């Protein structure tokens, strides 16, 4: 086993996402890599959503914050 840090997301659901996209088989390292990417993107979205919630003078991140954060990140990409 390598010294790489495993992502937070469980591999089984991530591999199911890849299969849902059309893959017949999924190598474990592909699932690990996608989990890392999803985790990084999730953290980016979460940080933006937290900023939006704070701007609205809230400590609770709401669905609308997540949706707006995704839209803002997509727009800036």
C-alpha positions as CSV (number, residue, x, y, z in Angstrom):
1,X,0.0,0.0,0.0
2,X,1.3,3.5,-0.9
3,X,1.7,6.4,1.5
4,X,-1.1,8.4,-0.2
5,X,-3.8,9.9,1.9
6,X,-7.2,8.3,1.3
7,X,-10.1,10.7,0.5
8,X,-12.9,11.3,3.0
9,X,-15.5,10.0,0.5
10,X,-16.2,6.3,0.5
11,X,-14.9,4.6,-2.6
12,X,-18.0,2.4,-3.3
13,X,-20.4,5.4,-4.0
14,X,-17.7,7.1,-6.1
15,X,-17.2,4.0,-8.2
16,X,-21.0,3.8,-8.6
17,X,-20.9,7.3,-10.0
18,X,-18.3,6.2,-12.6
19,X,-20.4,3.2,-13.5
20,X,-23.6,5.3,-13.7
21,X,-21.7,7.4,-16.3
22,X,-21.3,4.3,-18.4
23,X,-18.2,2.4,-17.3
24,X,-18.4,-1.4,-17.1
25,X,-15.5,-1.7,-14.7
26,X,-13.6,0.7,-12.5
27,X,-10.1,0.4,-11.3
28,X,-9.6,1.3,-7.6
29,X,-7.1,4.0,-8.4
30,X,-9.7,5.7,-10.7
31,X,-12.2,5.7,-7.8
32,X,-9.6,7.1,-5.4
33,X,-8.7,9.9,-7.9
34,X,-12.3,10.9,-8.6
35,X,-12.9,10.9,-4.8
36,X,-10.0,13.3,-4.4
37,X,-11.2,15.6,-7.1
38,X,-14.8,15.6,-5.7
39,X,-13.5,16.3,-2.3
40,X,-11.4,19.3,-3.5
41,X,-14.3,20.7,-5.5
42,X,-16.6,20.1,-2.5
43,X,-14.3,22.1,-0.2
44,X,-14.0,24.9,-2.8
45,X,-17.8,25.1,-3.0
46,X,-18.2,24.9,0.8
47,X,-15.7,27.8,1.3
48,X,-17.6,30.0,-1.1
49,X,-20.9,29.0,0.5
50,X,-19.6,29.9,3.9
51,X,-18.5,33.3,2.6
52,X,-22.0,33.8,1.2
53,X,-23.7,32.8,4.5
54,X,-21.4,35.1,6.5
55,X,-22.2,37.9,4.1
56,X,-25.9,37.3,4.8
57,X,-25.0,37.5,8.6
58,X,-25.8,33.8,9.1
59,X,-23.7,31.0,10.6
60,X,-25.8,28.3,8.9
61,X,-24.9,27.3,5.4
62,X,-28.2,26.8,3.4
63,X,-29.0,25.1,0.2
64,X,-29.2,28.5,-1.5
65,X,-25.6,29.2,-0.5
66,X,-24.4,26.0,-2.0
67,X,-26.4,26.6,-5.3
68,X,-25.1,30.2,-5.5
69,X,-21.6,29.1,-4.7
70,X,-21.6,26.6,-7.5
71,X,-23.0,29.2,-9.9
72,X,-20.3,31.7,-8.9
73,X,-17.5,29.1,-9.2
74,X,-18.7,28.0,-12.7
75,X,-19.0,31.6,-13.8
76,X,-15.4,32.4,-12.7
77,X,-14.0,29.2,-14.4
